[in-house]
């Protein structure tokens, strides 16, 4: 496996050819991107502010504590510091080829549907930064007028998907957002496409308004195509973009389908419905949002997507006090008091809050963040620090493993004839795929691949020196195996019966 980021070619428009996404010259793309959550639509979990969760709640909380003028100064500083050209430069240097930019309609369009230039200039700036650093930009309507999800992630005024509940008030505004964006960027080849709605109609809402979602998608498409015939259009399924039952035909010839995936077992069975839709409809598919997990899961999930020719976008780039994003903001002194007040604690003095917010703006600059290099290595497969033994290649028995006999573990990689075993000795699949804090697997959650003498497993990774690769068994001792480099990464061959539990790569850090 050779890791080599191809800089974006802006010669023409990214578009669909058959079931592949290709660049303007017709070269197939296996997209690797980064999602810039929080910049245009703040989410409380990225600030560790729960139960203050939505953008409107965060705004009200900080205005209450700091006062209106100081709060406005903070938001101006936040938008300049949280994400800027330094971040785009680092994203490109880290091997990614595109950015998914979540847009809050409230920043670019007023209640009458008129454009707001200050918000649009944020997008313009991002376009220019991407141009300079040769990245594509996917425009994502994350917060539609009225809200498309009814949760804290969409800026909905009442916490309901009023875009669908009150269509007379909001529907035409949502279509106008895309008319505005299409008119502004119709000739811009840095923009790779339009992601029409982020995660519409989750939970019970998915069963109440599916026809209305389809009709809105089709009307948005028609409005865009009346202005812009060239850009790729992406449609997300309902229920956090996971339910694709609405996709029963091709609505636009230059379109793709997007799913999101968090916390599931990383194997073919858990993306099979999306692979089937690609085959059935002949459309490209794209994993537009996933992450919030530990290094082993991040490595495995992204190798799964790539093995099935699915481009992906990681979520998110930066947040406060995290092990699961590339950049971690160190909260300044006084921030915990602001958090505690939202949970019913004492009210901190206004002057102290203002000083804390000024310090937070500086802490958000990339140069002041903690850089989690191992997160980047895991998702890119570029010298990953740790690989779980069960995350061998996903391309089928003839290419990814040579195991003569094995018993599948129900719930994980059942299609592979390899014995994956819980290291605790318990029966069944451990519940170990929901590590939003980035912590390592607990002993009861760990699994390994059982091999007999002569059996081998191949792992996809850029590794560098062979001597840097260490393979351990279920007791954390060196496994009796030999390791050899291969075209896709490296091969582990058992010298006698053993369990391959973990591979670590010493990057000299």
Buried (B, 14 or more C-beta within 10 A) or exposed (E): BEEEBEEBBBEEBBBBEEBBBBBBEEEEBBBBBBBBBBBBBBBBBBBBBEEBBBBBBBBEBBBBBBBEEBBBBBBEBBBBBBBBBEBBBBBBEBBBBBBBBBBBBBBBBEEEBEBBEEBBEBBBBBBBBBBEBBBBBBBBBBBBBBBBBBBBBBBBBEBBBBBBBBBEEBBBBBBBBBBBBBEBBBEBBBBBBBBBBBBBBBEEBBEEBBEBBBEBBEBBBEBBBEBBEBBBBBBBBBBBBBBBEBBEEEBBEBBBBBBBBBBBBBBBEBBEBBBEBBEEBEBBBBBBBBBBBBBBBBBBBBBBBBBBBBBBBBBBBBBBBBBBBBBBBEBBEBBBBBBEBBEEEEEBEEEBBBBBBBBBBEBBBBEBBEBBEBBBBBBBBBBBBBBBBBBBBBBEEEEBBBBEEBEBBEBBBBEBBBBBBBBBEEEEBBEBBBBBEBEBBEEEBBBBBBBBEEBBBBBBBBBBEEEEBEBBBBEEEEBBBEBEEBEBBBBBBBEEEBBBBBBBBEBEE
